[in-house]
């Protein structure tokens, strides 16, 4: 349901407390006291049949007796009463409630159903309530009210909420919202992220997470929020007590916390480990501009402090800037000869305000650094306040530069520097009490910038070309399942992989040792040795039971090895089903590294991909990285870079670098494989050998399930909807491909926008601007297909982008706003109609209830087309130059092409 009616919860004009009490220490009494002492200016009503008044305030006997429906109801009553009260409140017209009680048990589902029938949003149950200090609302039983500020704190732990309020108050930290989610029967993390993303009172969002529910909704909301403001998260349970038994190595390696780490990273969220880090990160991220690089310059009046900060930066694996020759020369002109002439820039202990100012000015203008950390050690020759004022004045004088290059300060000491730190706070310059905290703050900026880069990256168009034989893979999967099996043999798994273009070795199944000898003889005519492996649906890890024999140089040796292997395994595992033995060439790639690529289904986030160091010691090495599908080449390379083996893959000594692009390509192919075939539940390619010549899958195992009987958890991120593309033929244009937009369309989209006329730009964007920065274009091309759709028209003869239509849905996915734009020289040829028809057909298929748009009255072509498509037109409030056009699928016919011939279409996939 997302943000619908959340304004009644988080910005109510009236509140009713159900279960109000005057009994000291009771929840009803505590909430009542907090409501009246918080400064809330709206109407507060009390309800409890046991009282006619409490502290001189009228108390109503029931919800029905209330003179008007409250925007928000707070239920401080026993669990058995909650569902009935929600029914009464919904019928009266209330649209939000806080259920404080724990122990609803089986009643929780009834609560969800009753509340949903009225569109009534419920926070909780089992929570301490919510606080909105900016409007004086304290609808909780917390022991104290938080300070007012611009940080939003959303927590799944009620106990932690009270601790954080206390902790933050002692540090002068204030909040726009403090929300205890409880059991999240209705309002959850995704809902709060959607609401807070566009809340103007909130500068940054802080999350305390124990477990994510409805992962696709959470990821979608998180990615949207992270594009708009910093989102910092603390997640508990980093060290699981154990790992569930799994068929594959991937299942054993892909622990829950690693999955959360991958999900947060893909969503653009910054994860921290402690509450101190949570608030420190929020502070610096909301005060400092986004980094455009990772090189840190350090300015100090104490050499020891500079070296300490440098060591701490290296501990974080940060990057110390190398000063440019021009900057060194410039610093030579303003600093004494004894300055360090390197980074850290030590301006010597007798530095005065001017030396600080001059040195900082030069560092701000240096193109070889991306941020400056200014340190001060107390001295008798320069007061902390004067040094701080010099920095503040320099920052102010270079405001245009500081807008892109953060300045971080660290005044070491205690009493002597308190006033100086206060000056920095007043001027919104990040300041820290120790070099370790300052460096950690800088690295939070670095980590956040990396998250944003990953969120906003634009892949190369050439990297998206893959062709697969999906039908062959589907046939093989169906054959396995129809045989009553859920585990594919190595041969079957390799057949499925080969259908997706993944190189595999050539293995053949032998039913007995004699057949092994015959097959080995054929292999040894072109190879110097062969390998045999046990083939059994009951044996996943062959090496563990002696089921692999390497370097067999004769057919006789292969036959004997097979005889011995079969006898040994039958003795060890008498119940195991044995299909035979596979025979394959011995792959000799002396400098190849063993890697693993795999997939498993995480219980929170669904399908999850894995890459890491492979081989028989894979679970001992535990060198792996996880990522959510879908992947592109950029995301695949980032995944590889997060492992230790990536450094070996880059080459060392006499070992040449491996073909990392081939590994990344394999990851993308595996991503596409598991998206297209939801029957796949676990997959291991181990080892996947990688060297300078590429990759080859030596062994593979795959676990399957019937999707109709046992549906797989959905993908956390909706993949590219390729099934929505179709071609049309238009008079005077020719063949046009209409398809959903892709991130790699950004250059073409920028070119398209640059070529429209000033008049078209004004009518579409209400501005004549036609050139836009990457960040804006990224929001247009890197869309979340779960809550937005944009179609582009590509002229097939030239591959030029010639038009586009867009639908941006509200978080509840029932309403949206559209836009359409066609290249200025192609008006009146039916392209706009095709783009709008495609958009409306998509909306109807997705169950969207209303689409609207605002149109300049001078845009008569758009108004005429909207009318023909079934839109209703009405005046736009307070602006006679604009009309609002609205389309309801239920009252409008299915849109159809007017002048075009559709060649292919499959809206259902």
Beta strands, then each sheet from edge to edge (+ up, - down):
strand 1: 14-18
strand 2: 43-47
strand 3: 53-54
strand 4: 57-60
strand 5: 72-75
strand 6: 96-99
strand 7: 121-124
strand 8: 129-132
strand 9: 137-140
strand 10: 147-155
strand 11: 174-180
strand 12: 204-209
strand 13: 230-235
strand 14: 270-272
strand 15: 295-300
strand 16: 319-320
strand 17: 345-346
strand 18: 371-377
strand 19: 406-412
strand 20: 431-432
strand 21: 487-488
strand 22: 507-510
strand 23: 530-535
strand 24: 548-552
strand 25: 580-585
strand 26: 593-602
strand 27: 606-613
strand 28: 624-628
strand 29: 680-691
strand 30: 694-697
strand 31: 700-704
strand 32: 726-730
strand 33: 734-740
strand 34: 788-795
strand 35: 800-809
strand 36: 815-822
strand 37: 850-856
strand 38: 872-875
strand 39: 882-887
strand 40: 901-902
sheet 1: 3+ 4- 2- 1- 5- 6- 7-
sheet 2: 9+ 8- 11+ 10+ 12+ 13+ 14+
sheet 3: 16+ 15+ 17+
sheet 4: 16+ 15+ 18+ 19+ 20+
sheet 5: 21+ 31- 29+ 26- 27+ 28-
sheet 6: 21+ 31- 29+ 30-
sheet 7: 22+ 25- 23+ 24-
sheet 8: 38+ 39- 37+ 36+ 35- 34+ 33- 32+ 40-
end
